């Protein structure tokens, strides 16, 4: 049995972002020490190819080398790193893992179901009791998890990892400029067809939606007009479905250059935010709910809690 806080690090290597969270962890407490989010676009081009590009892998390797230095400087006891959708799909993922190992960290490629478990555990941390849907819109896939939270404990009822993500939808349907109404509708039909089977199979409907990851946090930051990102302001922000639809329409009508200038939106996320907003809009509609709560407690929290429990 482990007593007292342990300084742990979690790394999440996704299709669009690479992220680090260092925290002092106890069974019911996570005190963040350092957090970093870097947009690396690992899955760039993967929707129409079968391998990760050398340039994309090198971008991630550079970030991981920086993370390794900070982990050493902050005297982290243990590091847990995972790679998700893009790494699952790529034919050259083993080569990618070896590159990262040389930079100081070798991640584990986790399944969609494992990703969903860790995401739900993270989102449930500190959340109010009730029946919830957690959505995690990544670049290559979207994790949908329905479960119950009660007295700090969580239980998953149904989960699915769907190969619909902001990078994948962007590359299949959108260009870099204004998104046409026709292309938006084609993309919506694709997203609805992919996500609907999960909702059709639910025996009971969730009462609340918790949205984690970059699409939701970016839309919250845009809504708040944040010139500088503030996770404390973003966490717990309620996004009505009508606001998401309005933002989707507004962002789709912009050129890429115009989106890059939107307050609250990281310029490097501008290319995939329209697809992300579309996926979130469809998710809420299929869930039959009119708003979502944005959460900063995501898979990184789940990774830390899992590592602490395993010690």
Secondary structure, DSSP 8 states (H G I E B T S, - for coil): ---S-EEEEEEEE-SSEEEEEEEEEETTEEEEEEEEEEE--TTTTGGG-SS--HHHHHHHHHHHHHHHHHHHHTT-SEEEEEE-HHHHH-TTHHHHHHHHHHTT---EE--HHHHHHHHHHHHHTT--SEEEEEEEE-SS-EEEEEEEEETTEEEEEEEEEES--HHHHHHHH--SS---HHHHHHHHHHHHHHHHHHHHT-SS--SEEEEESHHHHHHHHHHHT-SS--HHHHTT-EEEHHHHHHHHHHHHTS-HHHHHTSTTS-GGGTTTHHHHHHHHHHHHHHHT-SEEEE-S--HHHHHHHHHHHH-
